[in-house]
């Protein structure tokens, strides 16, 4: 994550996370370390995976004390192994202790998403299909979770509701039909915005094509329905498949030749990667 984005956007969420954990002081740390002492602690990986979130991990400590030094031994997005030393954090022992849980929460969560995304993206290698995330993210964690998807080899769908036009079932119902919804979107949205329409059956596919949708999302369709939908669309729109797309079943659509497959599981179902801060030493 670049420094500008970190300071302009991410810092406010990191500060909130720290405030949540230390809103009235760290009683345990203040009890055992009432004053400044310099120390260091090691960041150790406890299982294999893909590392993501070191800039956020580092920022937790430097927000607490700008003098904290984080020496990182592996690049963002690289594979890590159980037992591997990833970094060393040096600074005020009080900062190391108080920032530990928040920093690890970010690093474990983002590395878990990157690891899960990487395994799914590998299944699509050699095909034209690009792996997308969704807006099914943890509140106030979207900037971090979507970043982790990119680190893991996925691609971000729209970031938020201001980022693109996606007409889902309830939008279509509100407008009175696909044609009406697309016409209203074209009249309202900036001309640079593509219009995506979510469809659930082949009749809706035909309506979306006739209405001139730029992207058609095939939602919760069987492989047979998807194949027929692709024939109907016949290159007149880009095609996205969605709906319960997970690591376990995503292989079934790789031969269809769709442009995109989106998976909420990348962010809402990825387990954390187990990483710990261990062996704290007081240096003076």
N, C-alpha and C positions, 0 to 999 in steps of 0.2 A: 504494500500500500504506500503510495507516494506521500512525501511529507506535507504537501499542500492539502491533500484530501484529509490527512490525519488531523491537521490543526484546524481546518475549517469545518469539518463535519464530524469526524470520529471522536475527537477529544471530548465533546460534550457528553457522548454516551459513555465513554470510559470514566469520566468524572462522576456521572450518575451511578455507575457500577461501584466505584470506590466509596461514594457517599452511602450507598446502600449497605456496604460492609463495615464502614468505619464511622457511622454517623455521630457517635458519641465517644469516639476514641477506642483504641485497641487495648482493652483491659489486661489481657494476657501478656502482650508485649510490654506494656508500660510497667507491669509488675516485675518482669525479669530483666528489663533493660531500661532503666529510668533515664539514662543519658546517652549521649553519642558514643558509639564504639564502631569502628570500622570492621566489616566482615565480608565474607564471600560464601556463595552457595552454588552448588552445581545443578544444572538442568539435565536430567537423565531421561531418555526414552525407555519405556518399559514394554513396548510391543512394536512390531513392524508397521510401517505406514508411510504416509506422505506428510511432510512438515508444512504447515501453513499457519500464519499468524504471528511470526516473530516480531514484526514491527509493532503490533498491538501489545504483545507481551512486554516488549521493551518500553513502550510508551507508558504503561501502567506505572513502572518504577520511576521513570523520569518525570512524570507528573507529580509524584510524591516528593521527589528530590532530583533536581536537574543534574546533580553531581553523580548520580548512580551510573555505573558503567556496566554495560552488558556486552560481553565478548562472545560472539556467535561463531560456531565452528562449522556450520553447514548452511547451505543456501536454501532460501525459500523455494518450496516446490520439489525438493529432492527427497528421495526415498531414505528412510531412517530405519534403524534396526534396534531391536530390544537390547538394552544395556549400553547403547551409544550415548556418549557425552555430547550434548547439543550446544551448550553454552555455559558461561560462568557469569554470575551477577555479583558485582562488588560495590559496596557502599555502606551507608548507615544501617546497622543491624536492624534498627526499628523499622526502616523502610522495607528491608528484605522480608521481615516477618509479616508486616501489615499488608504488603502488596501481593504476597504469595498466592493466596486463593483466587483473587480477581485475575491476576496475570495467567494463572494456570487454567482457570475457567475458559478464558478466551482461547488460549493455545490448544487446549484439549479439544474444544468444540470445533474450532476451525480446521485443525489437523484431521479430525474425524470426518468432517465434510469433504475435505480434499481427498482423503483416502478412499472414501466411498465413491466419490465422483470419478476418481481415477480408475477404479475397477469397472465402472459402467462404461466410461469413455473407451476403455480398451476393447470392449465388446463391439464398438462401432468402427474400430479402425479398419481401413480398407473399403469403407462404404462412403456414400455421399451424404449420409445422414449426420447432422450435427446435434449434439446433446445440449438441451436447454434446461435451465432451472425454472422456477415459478415464483409467485409472490407468497407462497406458503412458508414464510419465514417466522422466526421468533420475534415478537414485538421489540423494537429498538435494537435488533441485532441484524437487520437486513444488510446494511452496508458491509458488515463483517462476513456474513454467511455467503452473500453473493460473491464477495472477493475470494472466499475459500473455494467456491465452485470453479472460478477461473484458474486458480492455482492448481486444482486437480485435473484440469483439462477440459472442463465444460465451458459453455457459453451462456452469458446472461440473457434471459428474456427481458421484457420491459422491467425497469427498476420499480416504478410505482404507477399510480393511476394517471399521472401527468405525462407519462413517457410514451404512450401509444394508444391506439384504438383497438380494443378487443371487445367484440360484441358477443356476450354470452347469452344463455337461455333467457335470463330475466331481462336483459336489455332488449332482446328480440320481442319478448312478450310485452314489454312496456311500449315499444314502438309500434306494435301491431303486425310484425312480420319481418322477415329478413330483408326484403327489398326496401321497405320503409326505413328500417334501421340503418342500412348502408347509405341510402340517399341522405338521411339526416346527418350521418357522420361525415359524409363528404362535404355537406354544406357548412358544417360547424368546424371541423378540424382543419388545421393548417395543411396546405397542399402537400407538404413533405411527409406527412404521416401516412403510413400504410394502414389499411383497414383489414383486421383479422376477424373472421366469423367462426364461432364454435358451432359445429353441427353434430347431430346425434343419430341421424339416419340418412338414407340415400336421397329421399325427397328434399331434405334440407341441403344436401350437397348440391343438387340441381339448382335450387333457389339461390344459393350463395354464388354459384358460377354465373348464373344469369344476372345477378345483381352487381357483378363486377368486383367481388371481394379480391383483395390482393393475396391474402393468406387464408386458407381454410383449415381449421383445426378439426380433426376427426377424433371425437371424444368417446371413449369407452366402446369402440367398435371391435368386432371380431376380426381376425386376419382376413377372412373371406369378404366381409363388408369393406374393409380397407382397400383390398384389391379392386373391388368393383368401384369404389369411390375414386380411386386413382384413374381408372378408365374413364369415368364420367368427366373428371376435371381435365384430363388430357392436356396438361401443361398450361392451362389458362390461369392457374394460380399456384403459388407455392403451397406445400402441404406439410402440416404438422400433425403428429399423432400424440395423443395425450390420454390420461386416465389410467391410474394404477400401474404406471410404468416403473418397474423396480429392477434391481439387479437380477432378480430371479426370472423375469419373463421378457426382458427387453430384446433378447435374441430373436424372438419370433417376428419382429418387424424389420430386422436388418436386411432381409432380402426383398422388401417391398420397394425400396428406392425412394422413400419419402425424404423431404428436405430436412425436416426437424423432428425430433422426439423430445417432449418435455416431461420432466419428472419432478414432482413435488418431493419425492422421497429423498432427493439429494440433500435437502435441507431439513425436512421434518422427520426423517427416519435414520439418519446417519448416527452411528454410535460414536462416542468420544474416542480419541486415541489416548491411551494411558501414558502420561508424562508427569514427572515429579521433580520437585526441588528438594535436594538431599545434601547431607554432609555440610551443614552450615558451620563455618569456622570464624571465631572472633580473632581478628588480626592484631589488634592493639588494645 
